[in-house]
Amino acid sequence: MKKTIKNLWVLGIIVIYSCSNSDDNNISQDVNFTFNFTHHWDDVNVTNSDFNSIQYSNANGEQLSIEKLRYLISKITFQNSNGTTIIVDGYNLVDVTDNTNLNYSPNLKIPKGTYTNVSFTFGFDNEDNIDGAYTDLNTVIWNVPAMLGGGYHFMQLEGKFIDDTDAEVGYQYHAIRAVNNSDPNNLEFQDTFFTVDLGGVTVDNNITFEIKMNIAEWFKNPIQWDLNEFHSTLMPNFGAQIMMYQNGQNVFSFGSVTQ
């Protein structure tokens, strides 16, 4: 999928970028970066070759499979040790199901140096969550219905689980901006996008960051998720969306860094 990087907003680093254009021995001070997304169930690697088989156990003791997993990240941010901030204003739809966009390399460069924190946004913030604004996301049916406020999904995680009657039942763990639509003419929203802080790093060369998602965390911390109670029609469920937001705080971590 083609991603559109709309702008690079650089706050307070005019001197850095102007200096990078006057090279020292023709060696650029700016480097490329890549986010490499990997997926795990606790300590077990997960790829799409593991899908469609009931083989995972969540914190509530339910056995489940994964049949679909895709999620959106945006606004990668680098906080420099001198206090300046670089925000890459773009997005990437990671689709584990189709094994696409697992590597994200914006057509931008960042200055070498020490960064006190690297972060990104899970989903879209309110500034970017504009209904119908992104043709590529519309094409892959990533939209949220107008009755739920429009905009876009943050994540779709689907599969089957064994319920408390030993039946095989489908689940749809879909994350969006939380909405109370009990009054269709007066929708009430609560933000459920969140910032993932990955920590600091020193950048000396072209660099690849491994971003690890522990899928099991969506079901366990701080809310022990009961799929028997919350397995479908979760998009209009305001409380369920807040619980997803809470559990999402522990899902992502920094893996390896190569340069």
C-alpha positions, -999 to +999 in steps of 0.1 A: +000+000+000+013+034-008+016+057+022+014+094+019+038+115+040+020+148+041+046+170+058+077+170+080+072+196+108+105+203+124+104+225+155+135+245+164+160+227+142+166+251+114+203+254+122+207+216+122+191+212+088+210+241+073+242+227+086+234+193+071+234+209+036+270+221+041+287+187+042+318+177+059+340+157+035+308+151+015+294+129+043+257+136+050+246+142+085+211+130+078+202+093+077+173+070+067+152+052+092+129+022+091+103+008+115+101-030+113+069-044+130+071-078+146+043-097+164+043-121+193+020-139+217+040-133+248+073-150+239+061-168+208+066-152+173+034-147+153+031-144+115+003-149+091+014-185+087+001-191+123-033-177+115-066-197+114-056-222+140-069-222+176-036-223+195-034-193+218-046-190+254-055-156+268-053-144+304-089-154+310-081-190+299-100-189+266-084-207+236-084-186+204-071-182+169-061-151+149-076-147+114-070-110+108-047-084+123-041-050+109-036-016+127-026+019+120+003+040+133+010+076+127+031+107+136+065+091+144+083+116+167+120+120+175+129+140+206+165+153+203+187+156+234+190+193+227+152+197+232+142+199+195+114+177+181+110+161+147+075+149+138+070+127+107+034+136+098+022+104+080+008+070+086+013+033+080-014+006+079+003-026+091-015-056+077-002-089+092-030-109+075-017-100+040+020-096+052+021-060+039+036-028+054+055-047+081+084-023+072+078+014+071+105+037+056+093+073+052+109+091+023+126+114+048+158+116+067+166+125+103+198+141+116+224+119+133+226+124+170+212+113+204+174+112+208+160+110+243+128+094+230+113+079+199+075+076+198+045+071+175+007+074+177-014+043+178-043+052+154-050+087+144-052+117+167-082+140+162-063+163+139-057+135+114-088+113+120-108+130+092-137+111+077-130+100+041-097+119+038-074+091+028-081+074-005-059+043+002-076+037+036-110+041+020-101+015-006-093-011+020-125-004+040-108+011+070-135+037+076-158+039+106-195+043+099-210+078+102-234+066+129-203+061+150-187+094+142-168+086+110-131+087+108-110+055+107-103+023+126-072+021+148-071-018+147-089-048+135-081-081+154-104-110+145-105-148+150-124-175+168-125-187+204-139-216+224-167-201+245-180-214+279-203-238+261-173-253+242-186-238+210-164-222+184-174-185+182-160-156+161-147-125+178-140-090+164-117-069+185-120-036+166-105-004+181-118+030+172-124+064+189-148+057+217-183+070+210-215+071+230-242+071+203-272+065+226-284+099+212-277+097+175-281+135+172-256+142+200-227+118+197-202+119+227-166+110+221-136+101+242-101+099+227-086+064+225-056+070+203-024+069+224+013+077+222+038+048+223+070+059+239+099+036+229+128+053+247+161+068+237+186+059+210+218+073+195+216+074+157+250+071+139+239+057+105+209+045+086+188+028+113+161+001+116+139+000+147+121-032+156+087-024+170+072-054+189+035-060+194+026-085+221-009-095+209-016-112+242-015-079+261-047-068+244-065-093+265-047-091+299-034-059+314-049-041+333-082-056+321-085-094+320-106-096+289-136-120+289-143-130+253-176-146+264-188-111+273-169-089+249-164-107+215-187-088+190-204-055+184-176-037+202-173-007+180-204+010+194-196-003+229-182+028+247-170+009+277-153-018+256-134+009+236-121+024+269-109-010+281-091-015+248-074+018+252-062+008+287-049-025+276-031-010+246-007+009+268+013-022+274+012-038+239+042-022+221+079-022+230+113-015+214+130-046+201+164-047+183+180-016+168+204-021+138+225+005+120 
